[in-house]
Amino acid sequence: MPKVQFRSKEELREAADRLLADLGGAQGPPVPIELLVEQTFGLDIVPIPGYLDHARVDGALSADLTSITVDQWVMERRQNRYRFTLAHELGHLVLHRPLIESLAMSGTGTWKGAVQSWDAKQYSFLERQANAFAGYLLVPGAALRRHYTSAAERARAHGIALEELGDYAANQVAGFIADAFQVSAKVITIRLSEEGVLPSDR
């Protein structure tokens, strides 16, 4: 059974930052993830009705590394989830290309099907790396800090001190910021914590 290469959070962040630098470093928010997928990497985005019900995933990178299949309903109705799916699958391409190529050559069907039959711990490593990469890519640290600072200043102008509100403040600010980045509030909450900008993280 192949092993998933360990990558630190810093390595995952650097991999995402390199892609953002290729876009000029100042893109977004929101980060133009479809542009990255289609133009920078030359991948086709293939929407399929009922894909989520059939495959039990929102999307998947093809074994030949030429396309990302996505659930059409998610693509059309759940824009934030769709964007994260694209970034997640792009993460697999950037981080796990040799592994995917070896699985594709093994003749075991789809590479995702093969990897899901592994030890659960290895599969979890693989998915966590792609999730972290997607978060770093869609929510760059500098842009996130700017938006948080702006939200905190707006709150102060209304007599609200975020540092006194703890988790409640994090949840409210995350929901507000999420719209700008076109990701879920959960992704923003995770990224705020990672960046150490929440009052409770200081």
C-alpha positions in Angstrom: 0.0 0.0 0.0 1.5 3.4 -1.0 2.1 5.9 1.8 0.9 9.5 1.7 3.9 11.8 2.0 3.8 13.9 5.2 3.5 17.6 4.5 3.5 20.3 7.2 0.9 23.1 7.3 3.7 25.4 6.2 4.4 23.3 3.1 0.7 23.2 2.2 0.5 27.0 2.6 3.6 27.5 0.4 2.2 25.3 -2.3 -1.0 27.3 -2.4 0.9 30.6 -2.2 3.0 29.6 -5.3 -0.2 29.2 -7.3 -1.5 32.6 -6.1 1.8 34.2 -7.1 1.4 32.8 -10.6 -1.9 34.7 -10.7 -0.1 37.9 -9.8 -0.5 37.5 -6.0 -3.2 40.1 -5.7 -6.2 38.2 -7.1 -9.5 38.4 -5.3 -11.1 37.7 -3.1 -12.7 35.7 -4.4 -9.8 33.8 -5.8 -10.6 32.9 -9.5 -10.5 29.1 -8.9 -12.1 28.2 -12.2 -9.5 30.2 -14.0 -6.8 28.3 -12.2 -8.3 25.0 -12.9 -9.1 25.6 -16.6 -6.5 28.0 -17.8 -3.5 27.5 -15.6 -3.7 23.7 -15.3 -5.7 23.1 -18.5 -8.3 20.9 -16.8 -11.8 20.4 -18.0 -14.6 20.9 -15.5 -17.2 18.2 -16.2 -20.6 18.6 -14.5 -22.6 15.4 -14.2 -26.2 15.3 -12.9 -26.5 13.0 -9.8 -22.8 12.6 -9.4 -22.9 13.1 -5.7 -25.6 10.4 -5.3 -23.7 8.0 -7.5 -20.1 8.6 -6.4 -20.8 9.9 -2.9 -18.4 12.8 -3.4 -18.9 16.3 -4.7 -16.2 15.9 -7.3 -13.1 13.9 -8.4 -9.9 14.5 -10.3 -9.7 12.1 -13.2 -7.0 9.4 -13.2 -5.5 10.8 -16.3 -5.3 14.2 -14.7 -7.1 16.0 -17.4 -10.5 16.9 -15.8 -12.4 17.4 -12.6 -15.9 15.9 -12.5 -18.3 17.7 -10.3 -21.9 17.2 -9.3 -24.0 19.5 -11.5 -26.5 20.4 -8.7 -23.6 21.4 -6.4 -22.1 23.4 -9.2 -25.3 25.3 -10.0 -26.8 25.7 -6.5 -24.0 25.5 -4.0 -21.4 27.9 -5.3 -19.2 27.9 -2.1 -19.1 24.2 -1.9 -18.4 23.9 -5.7 -15.5 26.3 -5.4 -14.0 24.4 -2.4 -14.4 21.1 -4.4 -12.4 22.5 -7.3 -9.7 23.8 -4.9 -9.7 20.4 -3.1 -9.3 18.4 -6.3 -6.6 20.8 -7.5 -4.9 20.1 -4.2 -4.8 16.4 -5.1 -3.2 17.3 -8.4 -0.6 19.6 -7.0 0.2 17.4 -3.9 -0.5 13.9 -4.9 0.3 13.6 -8.6 2.9 10.7 -8.3 0.5 8.8 -6.1 -2.4 9.2 -8.4 -0.4 8.2 -11.4 0.8 5.0 -9.6 -2.8 4.1 -8.6 -4.1 4.8 -12.2 -1.5 2.4 -13.6 -2.5 -0.3 -11.1 -5.7 -1.0 -13.0 -7.9 -0.9 -9.9 -10.5 1.5 -11.3 -10.7 5.1 -10.3 -7.8 6.3 -8.2 -10.2 7.6 -5.6 -11.9 4.3 -5.4 -8.4 2.7 -4.9 -7.4 5.1 -2.2 -10.6 4.7 -0.3 -9.8 1.0 0.1 -6.6 1.8 2.0 -6.1 2.1 5.7 -8.4 4.8 7.0 -5.5 6.7 8.5 -3.8 7.1 5.1 -7.0 8.1 3.4 -7.6 10.7 6.1 -4.1 12.1 5.6 -4.7 12.5 1.9 -8.0 14.2 2.3 -6.8 16.5 5.1 -3.9 17.7 3.0 -6.2 18.5 0.1 -8.7 20.3 2.4 -5.9 22.4 4.0 -4.5 23.3 0.6 -8.0 24.4 -0.6 -8.4 26.6 2.5 -5.0 28.3 2.0 -5.7 28.7 -1.7 -9.2 30.2 -1.5 -8.5 32.3 1.7 -5.0 33.7 1.4 -3.7 34.9 4.8 -2.9 38.6 3.9 -6.4 39.1 2.4 -8.1 37.4 5.3 -6.2 39.6 7.8 -7.2 42.7 5.9 -10.9 41.7 5.9 -10.8 40.8 9.6 -9.2 44.1 10.5 -11.8 45.9 8.5 -14.6 44.0 10.2 -13.1 44.7 13.7 -12.9 48.4 12.9 -16.5 48.5 11.7 -17.6 46.7 14.9 -15.6 49.2 17.1 -17.3 52.1 15.2 -20.6 50.6 16.5 -19.3 50.2 20.1 -18.6 46.5 19.8 -15.2 45.1 20.9 -14.6 41.8 19.2 -11.9 40.8 21.7 -14.6 40.7 24.4 -17.0 38.5 22.5 -14.8 35.4 22.1 -16.3 32.6 19.9 -19.5 34.5 19.2 -17.4 37.2 17.6 -15.5 34.7 15.5 -18.7 33.1 14.3 -20.3 36.5 13.4 -17.2 37.8 11.7 -16.6 34.5 9.8 -20.1 34.7 8.3 -19.6 38.3 7.2 -16.2 37.6 5.7 -17.2 34.4 4.0 -19.3 36.2 1.4 -16.2 38.1 0.1 -14.2 34.9 -0.3 -17.1 32.8 -1.6 -16.4 30.0 0.9 -18.3 28.7 3.9 -18.2 30.4 7.3 -16.6 27.2 8.6 -13.6 27.6 6.2 -13.2 31.2 7.3 -13.3 30.2 11.0 -10.6 27.6 10.5 -8.4 30.0 8.5 -8.9 32.8 11.2 -7.7 30.4 13.8 -4.7 29.3 11.7 -3.7 32.9 11.1 -3.9 33.6 14.8 -6.0 36.7 14.3 -8.9 35.8 16.6 -8.9 37.5 20.0 -8.9 34.2 21.8 -5.9 33.0 19.8 -3.7 35.9 21.0 
